[in-house]
Amino acid sequence: MPPIKLMINGIPGNMAVNAAKHAAEDGQFEVIPASLTGPEIRETEYLLDSLTIRLIHPDERDQAMEDIKEREREFITVDYTLPSAVNENAEFYCKHSLPFVIGTTGGDRTLLTDIVNASSIPAVIAPNMAKQIVGFQAMMEYAATTFPGLFEGYSLEIKESHQKAKADTSGTAKAISNYFNKLGVPFGEEEIQKERDPEIQKNVWGVPEEYLDGHGWHTYTLISDDNTVTFTFSHNVNGRDVYAKGTLDAAIYLAEKVNQGIRGKAYSMIDVLKKL
């Protein structure tokens, strides 16, 4: 079976580079030496070990993508760009008939799904590519559906800490807060406590210094109205490897859907997990 070709967009961003490195080291994949990048990036190339990747800027991407499609034929696009570019990028991928995996958070997620469902391509869309965390979310969704109102009367505190460069609030934290709403706890996404100060992360949270530029720590605390019962759920991720590995699983899943001729269908990481 020939390797799955991947075009990983967002280089030289940390998550895109991490995913590209994992793909380059895995014989199941071939990394296309080109990446869509943002207008703020001045470089035209990025050296990934021995592979030179051309960085394609917004003003040249339409023509460049047509050239890449003609040369590479079929490939899967992986998007790790910026939250502000999510919807625009999805429209671009659909316009050029590029099946894609998007792990970038932010944007209008309902619109994102609608764009794919109205297109000629399948895509995997997830604000979190870590399989174990996605599994935890699935458990929370099951609880919210099966036991609505279970935590009625409880108060909720959500704290999340990510590297300073992450501008938006965690999509995972937002999703979990919605599940707790269904479990009977009124809580708005704006109440999520977002930490981006490295000094506080290191000295108060205890994040190891070597992971200050790449981590995702979350704590969800529920307290009963009489303060006699406390539930705490936490998941702390150091580094980006777990997200990269999940991304590659999603790419394999999407390649199968492409080979099956699936069109206009948005999948989630839950769909991916069910096939593992």
N, C-alpha and C positions, 0 to 999 in steps of 0.2 A: 504494500500500500504506500503510495507516495506521501511525503510529509504535507501537512496542512500549511499553506502559506498564510502568514500573518503580516498585516500592515499595522504597526502599533503607533498610534497618534498621541502626541503630547510630549514627545521627547524634546528637550532634555529634562522634563519634569521627573521627579523622583519615582513616582509610581509607574510611569510609562517605561522608564529605564529599567526598573526592577523587573517588570513583566517581560521586557525584551531580553534581558539577560537569562531569565529562566527558560524562555522559549528557545533561545540560541543554544542552550545547553541540553535541550531535550530533542532527541531524534525524531519525535513525532511532528516537529514543526520546522518551518523554514521562514526566517525573518526577512521580509522584503526590505531592502536598503533605502527606505524612504519613510518620512513621517511628517504629517501635518503638524505645524507648530503655530504659536501665537504671534501677533504683531510686535510684541515686546522683545522677542528673541532676535538678536542681530546675527547670530552665527548661521552659516549655511550648511554646515556638516556637524555630525556628532560621531565620535569614534567609540564604538561598542566592542571592546576587545580588539579583534582584528577586522571587524566589519564597519565600514564607513557608511553612515546613514545620512542621506540627503535630507535637510530640513526644508520643508515646503511652506512658504509664508502665504497668508490669506490672499494676496493679490495675484498669486500664480497657481492656486490650487485647482481651479477648474481644468485648465489645460494639462497640468501635471497629472491629474487623476485620470484623464482620458489616455494619456501616454502610458501610465502604469497599468491600466486595465488592458490595453492592447498588448503590452509586453508580458504581463504576469497571468493574464486570463482570470481564473477564479482564485479568490482569496478571501479571508475573513479579516475585517477591520476591527481593531480594538481601540477604544477611546478612553484615554485618561488625560483629558485636557483640563478645562476650567468650568466651574458651575455656570458661569455666565454664557458659556458657549454651547451648552448641552443641546438646547432645542434647535439652534441654528445648525449645529453639526449633524443632528439627526436628519434634518431636512436635506442637508447636503448628501448624506449617505443614501437616503431614499431616492433622491434625484438621480444619482449615479448608479443605482441598483447595487449597493454594496452592503451585504449582510454584515451586521456589526454586533459586537459585545461592548456594552457601555457600563463602566464601573464608576464613572464620574458622578458625583452627587450634585444636587441643586437643580435649578430649572423647574419648569412646569412638568411634573411627572405624568399627570393625566394627559396633557398634550403630547408628551413624548410617546406614550403608548398609542395614542390616537394616530400620530403621524405614521408609525410603523404599521398599524393595522390597516391603514388606507393605502399602503404602498405595495410594491411587488416583491418585497424581501422579508425574511424573518430576522429577528434580532433577540438578543438576551439583554435585558435591562435590569440592573440591580444596584442599589446604593451601597451594597456591601457584598464583596465577593468571597469573604471568608466563610467556608462551608459550615463550620461548627457554629458560628454566630448566626448564620442563616437558619440552621437547624433550631437554635434557641428561639429565634423569631417565630418559626413554625409552631413550636410548642406554645409560645405566648398566644399566637393566633388561635390555636386549638382551644386553649383555656378561655379566651375571650368569647369564642363562639359557643362553647359548651357550658360555661359557667358564668353567664353575664351577671354583673352585679356582685361577684364574689367578694370584692374588697370594698364594698360600699361602706362609707364612714371612715375610711382610712385616708390619711394624707400621703402625698407622694413627693419625693425629692429626686431629681435626676441631675447627675453631674457627669460631664464628659470632658475629657482632655485629649487634645490632638496637637500635633506639631504647629508651630507658630504660623507656618505658611498656609494652613488650612483656614480659609476665610469663613466658610459657612458652618452652620450648626450641623452636627452629625445627622445624616439621614437615618441611621439606625436608631439613634435616640428618639428622633421624631416618630418613627414607626412604633417603637415600644410604648411611647407615651399614648399613642392612639389605642393600643391594645388595653392599656390600663384604663383609659376612658370607658371602654366597653365593659371592663371588669368593675365599673362603678366608681372610679376615682376621677373626678373632674380635674383636668390638668391641661394647660395650654402649652403649645410648643415654645412660646416666648418665655416660659418659666424654666426651661432647661438652662442649667448653669454651665456655661461654656468657658473652659480655661485654655488660654493660649500663651501665658507667660511662662517661659522656661524656668525662671527662678522659683516660681510657686510650684510648678510641676515637679521640679527636682527636690525642693526642700520641704514642701508641704504634702504633696501627693506621694512622693517617693519614686517617681519615674527614674529609671537608671539614666545617667548622663549620656551614655552612648546611644540612647534611643529618643532623646529629646526632639530630634529632627524627623522622627518617624515612629509614632505610636498611636494607639487608640484605647484609652482607658474609660470605662463606663461603670457607673454605680447607680442602681435604682433602689431607693429605700422607701418602704411603706411602714407607716406607724398608725396603730389603731387610735380611735378617737379618745380612749381613756389612757393612752400611753402605756398599755400593759403588753402589747404585742408588736414586735418589729420583724419585718422581712427585708432581707437585703440580697439583691442579685447583682453580681459583678462579672464583667469580662474585660480582661486587660491584655492587649496585644502589643508586643514590642516588635518593631520592625515592620516590613511590608511583605515578607515572603508568603505569609498565609493568604494574602489577597492575590498575589501573583499566581499561586498554584490554583486557586479557585477560578481565576480568570482563564487559565489554560484548559481547565475542565469545561468551562462554559464554551470555549472556542471549539473543542471537540464535539460537544453536544450540538452546537450551531452548524458545524460542518455536516453533521449527519442530517439535520433538517434540510439543509441546502441540497444535499444529494437525493433526498426524498421528494424534492420539488415543492417544498412548503413555501407559500408566499403570504405576505401581509399578515404576519403573526408575531406578536410580542410575547416572549417567554421570560420567566423569572428564574432566579437561582433555585427556587423550590423545584421547578421543573427539572433543572439540572441534577439536583440531589436525588430525585426519584429515579434517575437513570444510572446512578453510580452503583 
